[in-house]
């Protein structure tokens, strides 16, 4: 019987993805473990593998498709030796030979699987509003639903025939291939097909100017006239960033703490280390800050924590996530167990993670989770800023630019290279005193970097 391959959930936050490329074609034999396609999520591009063996008889979602919902069928396999004729009468998510249930008022309920229906690769429901030729054609009024096999529908479409004028000889009156081939009816008079709406209205220009959508209506209400801007739809990454950070800013009681650190000694040590480093290793200030954060998290374990509905989770390791800017947004690859890694290893890992992040080639485990985050905008000339917490982490540190500033040392005016850092704390986990204690340890490590070597 047909085996449906579903759009996988490649991360806990993934709701939809883009099917960028098929690596197999209809008619190909596939084995368990074979790579089938490339999927682009909000964070990365990943490959999906087959978990069943058989022949790929039908691709349901073309490559280049965007906004494909998790658990939506994307292809169909037939088991070895199974005749392709079993696909005659096949309906996505339904039974091959049984009558198709009556339509449900929008939004539709998830399709059910009975004993005669197709086996699913992973549990899931059909996405709402699949209005293409794989669903049951419904050109008649409510209550007069037309039931036809996918092959019959395709032939009718090619011939321009009206299915409502054809009598079906299949089970429960379903129209099948032979009915359409023998039909002598007038061509169907229909309007041009309308593309399924995307989740975000896209501005389209005509001779009369931009067509209105949800974004245009919103801006017009805010006093911005239609036609005075270009509206670019949200991609998957920007949509997830907006959703997660809105939830973080709204739901997490957070507060900032900031402190100034003198970094002349740290800069001098970095210069010396790079002079002695093996070929290909170049330690950055950010690499040294990652290690300082990890050590401080181990020395102040109450700060290395996450809030959960059932209690506070105190983490065994300092898994430091680092914000990396990429096209269309940002991603936070993670240096795992950073407290156990030297500067050369941290530097090598970060270069690799950042490069693959920009190519959207990170694996989910390389950017999901983490116990603490760093966002460094010093290289952009930003003196200080506060970041929004990256759940489920309890703190995030914002790093500003290091620059010469006047300071008072031993009662006298002096000049030092000073860097301002700000930690945003989840007050449910990290109280002010804990945050201040962590910052004090971090400041000591940065201003006396030789202690990082201990």
C-alpha angles and dihedrals in degrees: 000000000000116000114208119217110211133206102264126227101238095181136021091251097044114119099160140359144188121258098218102173142004113219093191132049135219109282095030120131112233132192131202108283096025114135109245107177148343117253124197115208129182089276112025149001113250139173124242122213133211117252094185133055124232145081121312097233101169137020108207099182118046121225112265092040114142132203095027107172121236111262093019112137110254102172143000129230128198120209119250111283094014114135118240089230089083086075090067102104094013116146122189111259093000142081125299097219108010123094116273115248119248116269121272122227111258126304090050122217118246114277114258126225118222130184092274096044129095121285113247123222090217129005115267149117135258113262115254118263103017094171099173133107093277092071127070111284112242112184094139128082119275110288093030097076117174117227117201139154118251090247092051091049092050093050091047090050092050091049094042092238126159108236092201088069095053124089114223123226097185129096112313090000095302115166110239136183097277092052092057094043091053095042120117103189138132118272116267117258107216139149120258111279115267118224116243109261118253121229091254120046112239122218111240125191122224134165087275093052132256117350113237123250137161093289092047092050091050094050092046090055088052090055099260110129122232112257096032095098145027115248113212114192119238115260122216095267096049091046092053092045090052093047098046097042092046089054091046095049091044102041106032118076099222138173135184130236122186137189138176119239126195107224105181092107091047091051091049092051091048090053092050094046093050090051089057098036121114119257113287095024118108116167117214131203087250091057090055091048090052090055093044090052092049093050091046090051090054092047092048101036093172087071093053094075145112132211118236130174089250099046146301117307114216109201124226094212138035104243102182118202117202122203112236121187114228134169109296098009142332141290133200113223113193133232100211119217090359091172089069097049130086124228094261092055093045090050093049093046094048093050090052094044094047093048093050091043091059089049090047090237099127120125116236093250089057095063106021121090122002126160099234138016137215124201114186119191095158092108087060092057096253109151098199140342143160123241129211114250116260104223134261089024119097098216142022125193123216116204122205131196120290111231139158111276135169113257136175113241121177090346094306133101115254141161123245138165103254129191123192118215127186126196119202109208132202100231091207088067111016117046121200093261093052092047091049091048091052092049091051091055092045091050092051092051093049096045092044100033094172086077089067087069094059 
